Amino acid sequence: MTNQPPMALRPHAEAAPIDTAMILAAGLGKRMRPLTATRPKPLVEVAGKPLLDHVIDRLRSAGIGRVVVNVHYLADALEAHLRAQATDMEVLVSDERKELLETGGGVIKALPLIPDDRFLIVNSDNLWIDGPIDAIRLLAARWDDKAMDALLLVVPLARANCHNGPGDFHMDAAGRLSRRRQGRVAPFVYTGVQLVSRRFFDDPPEGHFSMNVLWNRAIAAGRLYGVVHQGLWFDVGTPPSIARTEALLLEA
């Protein structure tokens, strides 16, 4: 695998629009303490509005009309906020109050609320600004149903603002992803935005499990792909990252 940015995947001329997005909002927000002592992490404010609203704004601008949100920690506050803020979208709640199911298990529970053969999954704690190409429309244009089970929006490690990790993935010239090798730095970071096929969730583990389980399975089959985000991205995971993100946004 090369560490250089891959060639662009060929856009599909008749890219179907993405109708539904699932927002993962059920986490405990432990790394964002003490700000999450009294509010869920998606309602922590950055640049004057909650992280969740930044995500909803990006979905709205991409023309997505149906949003599924899973809730667990301080779920009542999240539901009240959604009722007040997303009035122009169909908003459905996947209730995980009784048991937190992690990223993969959370999507499995929400699948009955998602009618689409492909849909978007978005983390609620990352903030991105579109570049020359809308990130969500870029994913739709790059989707190849014959080749892919999941298409991840990634950003070069060098442009992963406020991110302190060693990277997540290598990418070959066709856009196929592979895991960071142990003891090495990987050139691409997952942004928390992915387009997936419904078949990606066939024969899943039971109960709570991470999305990583499904990514590994797709990598083994050669069906996990990535596309490089053309704009700005911020990993807003801790209280200090908020001020840094806000400062960088002022400079943008």
VENHU-V23605 format. One record per pair of residues at least 6 apart in sequence whose C-alpha atoms are under 6 Angstrom apart, sorted by the first residue. I is the first residue (numbers start at 1). J is the second residue. D is the distance in Angstrom with one decimal. If there is no record, write none. Layout:
# VENHU-V23605
i:I j:J d:D
i:I j:J d:D
This chain:
# VENHU-V23605
i:1 j:172 d:5.2
i:2 j:172 d:5.9
i:3 j:187 d:5.9
i:6 j:173 d:4.5
i:7 j:173 d:5.5
i:11 j:141 d:5.0
i:11 j:142 d:4.9
i:12 j:141 d:5.3
i:15 j:140 d:5.9
i:15 j:141 d:5.1
i:19 j:64 d:5.0
i:19 j:65 d:6.0
i:20 j:66 d:4.8
i:20 j:67 d:5.7
i:20 j:119 d:5.4
i:21 j:67 d:5.0
i:21 j:119 d:5.8
i:21 j:120 d:4.4
i:21 j:121 d:5.6
i:22 j:67 d:5.7
i:22 j:68 d:4.6
i:22 j:69 d:5.7
i:22 j:121 d:4.8
i:23 j:69 d:4.9
i:23 j:121 d:6.0
i:23 j:122 d:4.9
i:23 j:123 d:5.8
i:24 j:70 d:5.8
i:24 j:123 d:5.0
i:24 j:124 d:5.8
i:25 j:70 d:5.6
i:25 j:71 d:5.7
i:25 j:124 d:5.6
i:26 j:70 d:5.5
i:26 j:71 d:4.3
i:26 j:72 d:4.6
i:28 j:73 d:5.8
i:29 j:41 d:5.3
i:31 j:238 d:5.5
i:32 j:238 d:4.6
i:32 j:239 d:5.6
i:40 j:74 d:5.8
i:42 j:51 d:5.2
i:42 j:52 d:4.9
i:42 j:124 d:5.7
i:43 j:50 d:4.6
i:43 j:51 d:5.9
i:44 j:50 d:5.1
i:45 j:51 d:5.9
i:47 j:246 d:5.6
i:52 j:124 d:5.6
i:65 j:89 d:5.1
i:66 j:89 d:5.9
i:66 j:90 d:4.7
i:67 j:91 d:4.9
i:68 j:91 d:5.9
i:68 j:92 d:4.7
i:68 j:93 d:5.7
i:69 j:93 d:5.0
i:69 j:94 d:5.9
i:70 j:93 d:5.7
i:70 j:94 d:4.4
i:70 j:95 d:5.9
i:71 j:95 d:5.4
i:71 j:96 d:5.6
i:72 j:96 d:4.9
i:72 j:97 d:4.4
i:94 j:110 d:5.5
i:101 j:208 d:4.0
i:102 j:208 d:5.5
i:102 j:209 d:5.5
i:102 j:210 d:5.6
i:103 j:210 d:5.1
i:103 j:211 d:5.4
i:104 j:209 d:5.3
i:104 j:210 d:4.8
i:104 j:211 d:4.3
i:105 j:208 d:4.7
i:105 j:209 d:5.2
i:117 j:197 d:5.9
i:117 j:198 d:5.2
i:118 j:196 d:5.4
i:118 j:197 d:4.3
i:118 j:198 d:5.6
i:119 j:195 d:5.7
i:119 j:196 d:5.6
i:120 j:194 d:5.8
i:120 j:195 d:4.5
i:121 j:193 d:5.9
i:121 j:194 d:5.4
i:122 j:192 d:5.6
i:122 j:193 d:4.6
i:123 j:192 d:4.9
i:126 j:235 d:5.3
i:126 j:236 d:5.6
i:127 j:233 d:5.9
i:127 j:234 d:5.3
i:128 j:232 d:5.5
i:128 j:233 d:4.3
i:129 j:231 d:5.6
i:129 j:232 d:5.0
i:130 j:231 d:4.8
i:131 j:230 d:4.9
i:131 j:231 d:3.7
i:148 j:223 d:4.6
i:149 j:196 d:5.9
i:149 j:197 d:5.3
i:149 j:200 d:5.3
i:149 j:223 d:5.5
i:150 j:195 d:5.7
i:150 j:196 d:4.3
i:150 j:224 d:5.3
i:151 j:194 d:5.6
i:151 j:195 d:5.2
i:151 j:225 d:4.8
i:151 j:226 d:5.2
i:152 j:194 d:4.3
i:152 j:226 d:4.6
i:153 j:191 d:5.9
i:153 j:193 d:5.5
i:153 j:194 d:5.8
i:153 j:226 d:5.8
i:153 j:227 d:5.2
i:153 j:228 d:5.9
i:154 j:188 d:6.0
i:154 j:189 d:5.4
i:154 j:190 d:4.6
i:154 j:191 d:5.3
i:154 j:228 d:5.0
i:154 j:229 d:5.8
i:155 j:188 d:5.5
i:155 j:189 d:5.3
i:155 j:228 d:5.5
i:155 j:229 d:5.4
i:156 j:187 d:5.7
i:156 j:188 d:4.5
i:157 j:167 d:6.0
i:157 j:187 d:5.3
i:157 j:188 d:5.2
i:157 j:189 d:5.7
i:161 j:234 d:4.8
i:162 j:234 d:6.0
i:162 j:235 d:5.4
i:162 j:241 d:5.9
i:163 j:235 d:5.4
i:166 j:185 d:5.0
i:167 j:185 d:5.9
i:167 j:186 d:4.5
i:167 j:187 d:5.9
i:167 j:188 d:5.5
i:167 j:189 d:4.9
i:168 j:180 d:5.4
i:168 j:186 d:5.7
i:168 j:188 d:5.9
i:168 j:189 d:5.0
i:169 j:178 d:5.5
i:169 j:179 d:4.7
i:169 j:180 d:5.0
i:169 j:186 d:5.4
i:169 j:188 d:5.2
i:170 j:177 d:5.7
i:170 j:178 d:5.2
i:170 j:186 d:5.7
i:171 j:177 d:4.6
i:175 j:225 d:5.3
i:175 j:226 d:5.4
i:176 j:224 d:5.9
i:176 j:225 d:4.3
i:177 j:224 d:5.7
i:177 j:225 d:5.2
i:180 j:186 d:5.1
i:218 j:224 d:5.2
